[in-house]
Amino acid sequence: MKYRKIALVEAIIWTGDNLLEVERFRSNKEDIGHNTTFIANEMWDRHTNDVKTDGLFLGTLEGRMKASIGDYIIRGIKGECYACKPDIFKLTYEEVEDGR
């Protein structure tokens, strides 16, 4: 048997310079970052320094996963986030307009 993926997913590319955008995407919240109620400044600064030192790690359904610069961060059908290498992403997904 052969199977085709039919799920519509959202994704963002981890560039190494877009941590705030990635965290907004992962949390699905716009009010993340400095001077917000979502993350206190000192927690955000600590998180930023950890990412600079250790890399970006994602908590996935299968456990902790490191995202490399250039990877796509995908939000799956259950709201989970995981990293996907660009070559695999391009073989697996195609961009759609207006969510269809």
Secondary structure, 3 states (H helix, E strand, C coil): CCCCCCCCCEEEECCCCCHHHHHHHHHCCCCCCCCCCCCCHHHHHHHHHHHHHHCEEEEECCEEEEECCCCEEEECCCCCEEEECHHHHHHHCCCCCCCC
